[in-house]
Amino acid sequence: MPRINIKGGVWRNTEDEILKAAVMKYGKNQWARIASLLHRKSAKQCKARWYEWLDPSVKKTEWSREEDEKLLHLAKLLPTQWRTIAPIVGRTANQCLERYEYLLDKAQNIDMSTNRDDPRRLRPGEIDPSPETKPARPDPVDMDEDELEMLSEARARLANTQGKKAKRKARERQLEIARRMAMMQKRRELRAAGLASAVPPLVNKKVFIDYNREIPFEKQPPKGFHDTSREFPDPKPINFDRLRLSDVEKESYMEREKLRGCLVLIWKYLSQAATCIIKGVVLINPRSSER
């Protein structure tokens, strides 16, 4: 039957240190990954331990009179809402609850150390319901194998600052260097034995584009429906000289002047033809009919 591990219990100093280092590396959002370093704690327990005890913003000093007055006032306005009261007072919710119960007992002259019937006291054999809010237990001198294994695994994982891709690239780089060194040694030995031509030279297998021989990223046009094998391009060379705007305007100006001269000639010809037609017309004298 496999061994069942129940997660929880009192926090130890080693677990606190591992949790601090894990939060420094993984942040305060990846609690499942942080909990994988601690075999006896869950992700929810790690989060509660950080926010209730290990967070540097948690105040562990003695309560002042102003804080007590503010706590009593807020407890009267917001009864049992300790999560809402805690950020206003500047303490954790568990600290506010314990301080409020202490103040009530003090007002009723009840001594917790002598009152054995108080249900809040832990009896022998009982488990603390909130171990995340208590100080850590010191480590024993001789740690068991599970704790030593957990500590070594956490040390190895937290010391790894490179990702999987960087490690793979470094490993491939080392293999490439080793292969080149072995090839150079082999060539040196064959050259010393007079068999230098037995080993072919190293060929660069990288595919690259020769811009002097081919057009980069050239795409052949798809074949159409008509046969273009008998078509020949115009052999007249194309003039790639740069044209100035003045040259273009000059040509257009000359074309307009030529067109204007042609229109003037046509107008003169038409006007002369019209006068000739008018001169050749014979007018008939009008006659009046007399009755």
SEKOL-361961 format. One line per field, with one value per residue (C-alpha): residue number from 1; x, y, z. Coordinates in nm, 4 decimals. Each point is the difference from the previous one (the first is absolute). Example, Ala and Ser with C-alpha at 12.3 -4.5 7.8 and 13.67 -1.06 7.14 Angstrom:
2
pos c(1,2)
x c(1.2300,0.1370)
y c(-0.4500,0.3440)
z c(0.7800,-0.0660)
This chain:
291
pos c(1,2,3,4,5,6,7,8,9,10,11,12,13,14,15,16,17,18,19,20,21,22,23,24,25,26,27,28,29,30,31,32,33,34,35,36,37,38,39,40,41,42,43,44,45,46,47,48,49,50,51,52,53,54,55,56,57,58,59,60,61,62,63,64,65,66,67,68,69,70,71,72,73,74,75,76,77,78,79,80,81,82,83,84,85,86,87,88,89,90,91,92,93,94,95,96,97,98,99,100,101,102,103,104,105,106,107,108,109,110,111,112,113,114,115,116,117,118,119,120,121,122,123,124,125,126,127,128,129,130,131,132,133,134,135,136,137,138,139,140,141,142,143,144,145,146,147,148,149,150,151,152,153,154,155,156,157,158,159,160,161,162,163,164,165,166,167,168,169,170,171,172,173,174,175,176,177,178,179,180,181,182,183,184,185,186,187,188,189,190,191,192,193,194,195,196,197,198,199,200,201,202,203,204,205,206,207,208,209,210,211,212,213,214,215,216,217,218,219,220,221,222,223,224,225,226,227,228,229,230,231,232,233,234,235,236,237,238,239,240,241,242,243,244,245,246,247,248,249,250,251,252,253,254,255,256,257,258,259,260,261,262,263,264,265,266,267,268,269,270,271,272,273,274,275,276,277,278,279,280,281,282,283,284,285,286,287,288,289,290,291)
x c(0.0000,0.1500,0.0849,-0.2497,0.1432,-0.2364,0.1052,-0.0027,0.1261,0.2469,0.2366,0.3716,0.2840,0.1240,-0.3415,-0.0207,0.3367,-0.0923,-0.3289,0.1773,0.2478,-0.2779,-0.2054,0.3073,0.0409,-0.3577,-0.1910,-0.3266,-0.2261,0.1447,-0.0843,-0.0403,0.3582,0.1196,-0.1880,0.1720,0.3224,-0.1643,-0.1186,-0.2064,-0.1814,-0.2675,-0.0252,-0.2698,0.2080,0.3069,-0.2025,-0.1490,0.3439,0.1414,-0.2802,-0.0526,0.3596,0.2888,-0.1059,0.2327,-0.3020,-0.1474,0.0423,0.1105,0.0597,-0.2038,-0.3426,-0.0244,-0.2873,-0.1113,-0.0135,-0.2075,-0.2466,-0.0278,-0.0482,-0.2794,-0.1729,0.0156,-0.1072,-0.3119,-0.0713,0.0931,-0.0570,0.1861,0.1289,0.3670,0.1176,-0.1456,0.1311,0.3562,0.1275,-0.1510,0.1767,0.3200,0.0062,-0.1031,-0.3494,0.1190,0.1922,-0.3101,-0.2144,0.2489,0.0487,-0.3749,-0.0527,0.2886,-0.1542,-0.3380,0.1592,0.1947,-0.3188,-0.1674,0.3087,0.0473,0.3505,0.0674,0.2935,-0.2162,-0.3270,0.0252,-0.3620,0.0435,-0.0804,0.2678,0.2767,0.1592,-0.0153,0.2565,-0.0453,-0.1896,0.1240,0.0413,-0.2662,0.2136,0.3700,0.0760,-0.0286,0.2432,0.3800,0.2006,0.1326,0.3819,0.1603,0.1200,0.3681,-0.0428,-0.2530,-0.1713,0.0551,-0.3190,0.0979,0.3554,-0.1317,-0.2470,0.2744,0.2425,-0.2704,-0.1076,0.3612,0.0574,-0.3210,0.0397,0.3637,-0.1025,-0.0414,-0.0072,-0.3010,-0.0286,0.0681,0.3194,0.1233,-0.0730,0.1810,0.3023,0.0025,-0.0189,0.2809,0.2190,-0.0727,0.0880,0.3304,0.0811,-0.0810,0.2227,0.2862,-0.0282,-0.0033,0.3071,0.1852,-0.0924,0.1227,0.3245,0.0652,-0.0804,0.2217,0.2841,-0.0549,-0.0052,-0.3701,-0.1189,-0.2126,-0.1991,-0.2179,-0.2178,0.0170,-0.2680,-0.2881,-0.2231,-0.3468,-0.1802,-0.2392,0.0496,-0.1010,0.2611,-0.1165,0.2386,-0.1558,-0.3672,-0.2760,-0.0995,-0.3578,-0.0779,-0.3363,-0.0729,-0.3296,-0.2614,-0.0653,-0.3084,-0.2422,0.1820,0.3305,0.2659,0.2962,-0.0079,-0.0116,0.3237,0.0717,0.0716,0.3767,0.0003,0.1936,-0.1862,0.1298,0.0432,0.1451,-0.1505,-0.2357,-0.0286,-0.3266,0.1164,0.0599,-0.3469,-0.1571,0.2054,-0.1286,-0.3572,0.0426,0.1342,-0.2880,-0.2508,0.1644,-0.0019,-0.3657,-0.0804,0.1748,-0.1934,-0.3275,0.0875,0.0732,-0.3242,-0.1959,0.1577,-0.0783,-0.3603,-0.0477,0.1386,-0.2228,-0.3049,0.0715,0.0393,-0.3378,-0.1688,0.1479,-0.1286,-0.3597,-0.2427,-0.2719,-0.3427,-0.1713,-0.3299,-0.3164,-0.3334,-0.3228,-0.2473,-0.3603)
y c(0.0000,0.3366,0.2481,0.2859,0.3426,0.2406,0.3541,0.2614,0.0301,0.2276,0.1939,-0.0521,0.2400,-0.1867,0.0178,0.3728,0.0628,-0.2099,0.1886,0.3377,-0.1015,-0.1440,0.3197,0.2015,-0.2133,-0.0841,0.2993,0.0112,-0.1541,-0.3486,-0.1659,-0.3471,0.0113,0.1299,-0.2763,-0.2631,0.0845,-0.0732,-0.3601,0.0524,0.3197,0.0863,0.3080,0.1548,-0.0552,0.1585,0.3044,0.0328,-0.0365,0.2774,0.2492,-0.0797,-0.0220,0.0227,0.3078,0.2902,0.2316,-0.2006,0.1888,-0.2177,0.2753,0.0691,0.1524,0.3699,0.1728,0.1720,-0.3344,-0.1532,0.2875,-0.0193,-0.3776,0.0248,0.2738,-0.1922,-0.3252,0.1823,0.1429,-0.3135,-0.3011,-0.3186,0.1588,-0.0447,-0.0087,0.3475,0.1310,-0.1346,0.2401,0.2990,-0.0849,-0.1055,-0.3563,-0.3416,-0.1359,-0.2644,0.2588,0.2200,-0.2923,-0.1124,0.3552,0.0596,-0.3196,0.0973,0.3417,-0.1569,-0.2444,0.2824,0.2049,-0.2983,-0.0680,-0.3469,-0.1437,-0.2347,-0.1669,-0.1196,-0.0667,-0.3611,-0.0268,0.2558,-0.1697,0.2094,-0.1793,-0.2970,-0.3218,-0.2790,-0.1870,0.2799,0.1636,0.3728,0.1197,0.2930,-0.0935,0.2583,0.2821,-0.1520,0.0304,-0.2709,-0.2975,-0.0218,-0.2731,-0.3150,-0.0810,-0.3253,0.0435,-0.3024,-0.1160,0.1601,0.3431,-0.0330,-0.1080,0.2889,0.2463,-0.1251,0.0023,0.3527,0.1189,-0.1489,0.1418,0.3454,0.0200,-0.0649,0.3471,-0.1136,-0.1319,-0.3231,0.1680,0.1677,-0.3287,-0.1831,0.2647,-0.0172,-0.3802,0.0122,0.2551,-0.2274,-0.2975,0.2043,0.1097,-0.3590,-0.1244,0.2627,-0.0776,-0.3724,0.0704,0.2229,-0.2662,-0.2633,0.2188,0.0717,-0.3709,-0.0880,0.2823,-0.1307,-0.3487,0.1310,-0.0631,0.3581,-0.0557,-0.2807,0.2389,0.2306,0.3684,0.1531,0.1331,0.2727,-0.1527,0.3232,0.1004,0.3575,0.2155,0.1012,0.3457,0.0031,-0.3057,0.0041,0.2381,-0.0284,-0.1062,-0.0282,-0.1533,-0.1420,0.1268,-0.2699,-0.1208,0.1409,-0.1428,0.1331,-0.1178,0.2702,-0.1996,0.1759,0.3471,0.1951,0.3062,0.3359,0.0150,0.3778,0.0947,0.1755,0.3410,0.0117,0.3507,0.2286,0.2578,0.3449,0.1750,0.2801,-0.2490,-0.1455,0.3454,0.1046,-0.2933,0.0656,0.3718,-0.0825,-0.2389,0.2663,0.2572,-0.2472,-0.0784,0.3699,0.0624,-0.2863,0.1421,0.3456,-0.1467,-0.1980,0.3110,0.2036,-0.2718,-0.0266,0.3780,0.0239,-0.2841,0.1703,0.3303,-0.1821,-0.1687,0.3283,0.1751,-0.2683,0.0273,0.1581,0.2072,0.0125,0.3366,0.0071,0.0254,0.1436,-0.1481,0.2578,-0.0789)
z c(0.0000,-0.0978,0.2662,0.0409,0.0761,0.1719,-0.0788,0.2724,0.3543,0.1712,-0.2211,0.0450,-0.0512,-0.3077,-0.1635,0.0706,-0.1635,-0.3041,-0.0288,0.0131,-0.2702,-0.2178,0.0271,-0.0996,-0.3133,-0.1076,0.1364,0.1933,-0.2643,-0.0651,0.3309,-0.1527,-0.1279,0.3366,0.1823,-0.2159,0.1876,0.3367,0.0225,0.3149,-0.0951,-0.2549,-0.2195,0.2187,0.3142,-0.1631,-0.0997,0.3494,0.1612,-0.2150,0.0513,0.3693,0.1226,-0.2485,-0.1966,0.0926,0.0239,0.2909,0.3289,0.2914,0.2540,0.3111,-0.0405,0.0809,0.1756,-0.3226,-0.1815,0.2805,-0.0099,-0.3779,0.0188,0.2577,-0.1968,-0.3291,0.1681,0.1188,-0.3458,-0.1970,0.2252,-0.1009,-0.3227,0.0834,-0.3609,-0.0457,0.3322,-0.0446,-0.2724,0.1829,0.3247,-0.1774,0.1333,-0.1234,0.0515,0.2467,0.2026,0.0194,0.1161,0.2662,0.1259,0.0181,0.2014,0.2269,0.0645,0.0778,0.2452,0.1587,0.0420,0.1713,0.2177,-0.1490,0.0056,-0.2913,0.1733,0.2931,-0.1823,-0.1130,-0.1132,-0.2772,-0.3349,-0.1701,0.1877,-0.1727,0.1965,-0.0290,-0.3289,-0.1747,-0.3210,-0.0326,-0.2491,-0.1199,0.0116,-0.2706,0.2550,0.2531,0.0143,-0.1729,0.1916,0.0052,-0.2072,0.1761,0.0084,-0.1920,-0.2819,-0.1492,-0.3579,-0.1348,0.1266,-0.1315,-0.3408,-0.0045,0.0935,-0.2668,-0.2688,0.0921,-0.0024,-0.3455,-0.1476,0.1483,-0.1105,-0.3607,-0.1494,-0.3647,-0.1834,-0.1966,-0.3327,0.1215,0.1466,-0.3252,-0.2050,0.2294,-0.0237,-0.3803,-0.0069,0.2137,-0.2278,-0.3090,0.1522,0.0995,-0.3513,-0.1602,0.2364,-0.0768,-0.3757,0.0258,0.1988,-0.2578,-0.2859,0.1832,0.0535,-0.3630,-0.1255,0.2152,-0.1456,-0.3583,-0.0565,-0.0084,-0.3127,0.1620,0.1941,-0.2109,0.0855,0.2122,-0.2017,0.1278,-0.0171,0.0720,-0.2764,-0.1119,-0.2962,-0.2555,-0.1024,-0.2990,-0.1643,0.0889,0.0852,0.3664,0.0681,-0.3707,-0.0869,-0.3434,-0.1440,-0.0520,-0.3535,-0.1689,-0.2551,-0.3083,-0.1429,0.0349,-0.1291,-0.3412,0.1449,-0.0066,0.2070,-0.1616,-0.0631,0.0148,0.3088,0.2724,0.0881,0.3759,0.0018,0.2539,-0.1443,0.1393,0.0471,-0.2289,-0.2835,0.0368,0.0102,-0.3043,-0.2046,0.1032,-0.0831,-0.3458,-0.0629,0.1016,-0.2312,-0.2882,0.0624,0.0159,-0.3360,-0.1584,0.1286,-0.1388,-0.3423,0.0018,0.0973,-0.2814,-0.2526,0.1119,-0.0087,-0.3567,-0.1180,0.1513,-0.1835,-0.3307,0.0418,0.0881,-0.3117,-0.2349,0.1168,-0.2642,0.1598,-0.1709,-0.0280,0.1832,-0.2062,0.1049,-0.1327,-0.1364,-0.0290)
